[in-house]
Amino acid sequence: MATFNRAGEQGSVPSRHGRYLQKDGYWYYTTREGVDIGPFDSRDDAETGVGEFIDFIQASEPKVSDMLKQYRAA
């Protein structure tokens, strides 16, 4: 499977992994900052949530993304 840089990315292509995970019957999504967000009752709900999160991050100042890095999953 070929992988390509996303819009705005330069250099070698970073490794990509699945954004969604299921744990204890609930769904979560993982942000680029490494934070698992949830729980959601279904994968569809998690997919809706990730879209809303992306909209939020795009409208936020860079310091919001920096703050999220404090909450990375261990």
C-alpha positions as CSV (number, residue, x, y, z in Angstrom):
1,M,0.0,0.0,0.0
2,A,1.5,3.3,-1.1
3,T,1.5,6.2,1.4
4,F,1.8,9.8,0.6
5,N,2.4,13.0,2.5
6,R,-0.7,14.9,3.5
7,A,-1.3,18.5,2.4
8,G,1.3,20.7,4.0
9,E,3.6,17.8,5.1
10,Q,7.2,17.7,3.9
11,G,10.0,15.1,4.1
12,S,9.6,11.4,4.6
13,V,6.1,10.0,5.1
14,P,5.5,9.4,8.8
15,S,4.0,6.0,9.9
16,R,0.3,6.0,10.1
17,H,-1.9,3.9,12.3
18,G,-5.6,3.5,12.9
19,R,-7.3,6.4,14.5
20,Y,-10.1,4.4,16.2
21,L,-10.0,1.8,18.9
22,Q,-12.5,-0.2,20.9
23,K,-12.0,-0.7,24.6
24,D,-14.4,-2.2,27.2
25,G,-17.3,-2.0,24.7
26,Y,-16.8,1.7,23.9
27,W,-15.1,3.5,21.0
28,Y,-12.3,6.1,21.2
29,Y,-10.3,8.0,18.6
30,T,-6.6,9.0,18.9
31,T,-5.5,12.5,18.1
32,R,-2.2,13.4,16.3
33,E,-1.1,14.6,19.7
34,G,-1.5,11.1,21.1
35,V,-4.6,11.6,23.2
36,D,-7.4,9.0,23.2
37,I,-10.8,10.8,23.3
38,G,-14.0,9.0,24.2
39,P,-15.9,7.0,25.2
40,F,-18.4,6.8,22.4
41,D,-21.2,4.3,22.1
42,S,-20.4,3.4,18.5
43,R,-17.7,3.8,15.9
44,D,-20.0,6.1,14.0
45,D,-20.2,8.4,17.0
46,A,-16.4,8.4,17.3
47,E,-16.1,9.3,13.6
48,T,-18.5,12.2,14.2
49,G,-16.5,13.2,17.2
50,V,-13.2,13.2,15.4
51,G,-14.6,15.5,12.7
52,E,-15.8,17.9,15.4
53,F,-12.4,17.7,17.1
54,I,-10.6,18.5,13.8
55,D,-12.9,21.5,13.2
56,F,-12.1,22.7,16.8
57,I,-8.4,22.3,16.5
58,Q,-8.3,24.1,13.1
59,A,-10.2,27.1,14.7
60,S,-8.0,27.1,17.8
61,E,-4.7,28.8,18.4
62,P,-1.5,26.6,18.2
63,K,-1.2,26.7,22.0
64,V,-4.4,24.5,22.3
65,S,-2.7,21.7,20.4
66,D,0.5,22.1,22.5
67,M,-1.6,21.8,25.7
68,L,-3.1,18.5,24.5
69,K,0.3,17.0,24.3
70,Q,0.3,17.0,28.1
71,Y,-2.4,14.4,28.1
72,R,-0.9,11.8,25.8
73,A,-1.9,8.2,26.5
74,A,0.7,6.4,28.5
